[in-house]
Amino acid sequence: MEYLLKDLILDCKEGKEAAKQEILERLRPLILSSIRNYYFGREAYEDLLQAGYVKILAEIGRFDEKRGIPFLGFIKQQLKYFYMDKGRREIPELSLNNLSLEGDSVIEFIDWIPDGRPAIEDLLISKEAYFALGQALALLTDKQKRILLLHYGQGLSWIKIADHLEVHYQTVIKTKDAAIRRIRSCVKL
């Protein structure tokens, strides 16, 4: 991609309008990202986007590939400082109703604050998962249930479980593996 941009940059420096349009279209996501990450003023979104286009076209003329800096790195830094400086000149009034860019849409800061409650979809998925897990656990043998309970419920190591049950360590591991396989076959999470 860098080679393709190199040709576009050369065409832009020669004043070719099609090349300017193409490079601005390709760099639009970078402009949007720079606005979202570095600008905290109140200027209209469209004005900020247009200012970014103008900045890119101005910086293409200043770009010198002989300095060994890739164009995308150069323009990213230029946009970063451009929008930071633009935002610094405006001292924003802090309010939960201030606007922010989220992708191509504008939302208020208050919309970013989680309400603390889980989403209904998450609750339903959790209930289904617990129900399926309960059904799967009912299919385990008593020995499998006991081993899983000692490890996951009480935090005992596999070696301590083997000592406690007076069985070989490998027996505990094989029983645990069989229980996990049975649970996975029943529960598709």
N, C-alpha and C positions, 0 to 999 in steps of 0.2 A: 504494500500500500504506500510505503514511503516513496518509492520510485514514481508511482502514479501522481502523488501529490507534488513531487518535484517538478514534473512536467506541467502540472496545473499552475504552480507558482511562477514558473518561467513564463507561461502564457499570460498570467495576470500581470506580471511586470511589463509585458509587451502591450498591455492594454486590451486584451481580448475579452469582450464582455461575456461570452459563453463560459469561459474559464472562471471568471469572477463569480458568476451565478452558481456554477457547479461547486466551487470551493466553499462558498457561503452555505450552500445547501448541505454539504458534507459536514461542515463544522457547526451546524445549528445545534446538534445535541451537546456539543462542548460549550456553546454559549449558554444554553439552558442550564446546564450543570453549573457553570460559573455563576450565573445569576442566583440559582438556588443556594449555592454554598457560600458565596462571598458578599452578596448584596443584601442589606437589611434596611433599606430605605423605603420610601413610599411612592417612588416613581412608577408610572404605569408599565405594565409588562411589555406591551408592544414597543414603547419608547426604549426600554432597556434592550430589547432584542435588536432594534434598529441601531442603537448605539454600539452594540457588539459587532454588528455587520460593518459599520463604519470603522471601528477600531481594527478589525481584522484586515480590511482593505488598506488602511494606513500602515499597519505593521508589515504587510507583505512587501511594501516598498523598502522598509528598513531592514528586512531579513537578509542576512548575509550567511550563506551556507558555508563559506570558507572558515567561519569561526568554529565549525564542527558541532554545532548544536542542531539537533533535529528540529524541523519546523513545528511539529506538533507540540513538542516540549516548550519551544519558544513561545508559541501563540497561547498555550495554556497558561504560562506564567504572566504573559501580558494581559490576558483577560482577567486572571485572578486579581492582579493589582489594580486593574482598571475598575472593576466592580467594587473592590474593597475601598478604594479611594472615593468612588462615587457615593458609596454608602456612608463613609465617614463625614462627608460634607453635609449630609443631612443627619441631624440628630433625631432619631425617630422617637416618637412618643410610644412608650411601652404600654401595650394594651393587649388583652386576649383577643381583641377584634382586629389586630393587625393582620395583614394578608401575607401569605407565604405561597411559594410555587411548589406544587406537587405534580411532577411530570409536566403536562401541558395545562393543568387546571390550577386555579387559584383557590386556596382555602384559608380560613381564619386559624390563628394559633390555638384557639380554644378547641378546635377539632382534633388537635394533636394530643390532647390530654386524655389519657385513658380513664374510663369511668370506674375502673376497679372491679367490675363484674365480668365474669367470663362470658363470652359470646354464647348464644343459645346453641349454635352448631357444635361448639366445643363440648358443651354439657351433654348433648345427645350422643356425640361420638364417645365420650367418656363412659356414659351409662351403658352403651352397647358393648364397649370393650370390657367393662367390669362384668357384665352379664356373661359374655362369651368366655372370659377367663374363669368365672365361677363354674360354668358348665365344664370347661376343660379340666379344672382341678377336681371335679367330682369323678372324672374318669381315671384319676391316678390311683395307684395302689397306696395302702397306708404307709408303707415304707418310703415310697417316693414323696408323699406329702410330708412325712416327718423330716426327711433329709432337707427338702426345700424350706420347711419352716425353721429348722435349726440354723440353716445358713442365712437365708434372706430375712427371716423374722427376728432371730436372736443374734445374728452376726457371727456365728461360730465359723471357724475355718474348716475346710474339708478334712484336714488331719484330725482336728479336735472332734469332729462329728464321727469319724472312723473310730477313734478311741472311745468315745461315749457309747457308741452302738456296739463296740467290740467286734468290728469287722475290718477287713483290709481296706486301705485307702482307695485302691482301684475299684472296689465294689461300690463305694460311695460315689465315686466319679461316674461310673457306668450307670448307676441308678439315677443320678442327677441328669446325665445326658439323655437317658431314655425318657425321663419325665419332661424335660424341656422339648424333646422331639414330639411327644404326645401333645403337649400344650400348643406348640407351633402348628401342628397339623389341624388342631381344632379352632385356633384363634388366628384369623387372618387380619392383622393390624396394619 
